[in-house]
Structure formats: structure tokens, C-alpha cells
């Protein structure tokens, strides 16, 4: 099953831009997913099991172990991309 995740990372410290960019850089290294970023959030498109069991738990835990932050996510079934927008 495919999934779309809209995710926003809000570090609770100075220098938050560097933290967000580092998080996005790590996401973009996974060939199993498509990552699209805009000014407010990032959309991740991929296989549900991979995204929800392997990718996000590891990356979010890494953030929480290294800094104070809030992570906001929305989930939708399927790939909800605006491919021709």
C-alpha cells in the first residue's frame, strides 16, 4: 500500500534552519521514497511499511535524541502528488 506523509519539523532552539536542512538531507538519501519540500512542510511518498516502520521511526527518534523539537505529521492513503501542477 502506498502512503503520503506531510511532515513538518520545528526545532525548539536557535539555529533551527540547519537542523531542518540536515533532516531533509537525510530523507533525500532514500531511493525508496519521493520527497517534495516547500516552505511549510515536506511531503513523503512511498510504501507504507517502509515509511512507517523503517524510515520515520528511525529519523524522528534521531531528532528527539539530539534536540528539542516538535514533529507534526499528516497521513493519507495513496500517493497524493500534484505531478502536473
SULLINKA-V927652 format. One record per pair of residues at least 6 apart in sequence whose ideal C-beta (glycine too) atoms are under 6 Angstrom apart, sorted by the first residue. I is the first residue (numbers start at 1). J is the second residue. If there is no record, write none. Layout:
i=I j=J
i=I j=J
//
This chain:
i=1 j=48
i=2 j=78
i=2 j=79
i=3 j=48
i=3 j=51
i=4 j=45
i=4 j=76
i=4 j=79
i=4 j=80
i=5 j=44
i=5 j=73
i=5 j=75
i=6 j=41
i=6 j=43
i=6 j=74
i=7 j=42
i=7 j=73
i=8 j=41
i=8 j=72
i=9 j=20
i=9 j=23
i=9 j=71
i=10 j=70
i=11 j=19
i=11 j=67
i=11 j=69
i=12 j=68
i=12 j=69
i=27 j=35
i=28 j=35
i=32 j=46
i=32 j=50
i=33 j=44
i=33 j=46
i=34 j=45
i=35 j=44
i=36 j=43
i=45 j=79
i=60 j=71
i=63 j=69
//
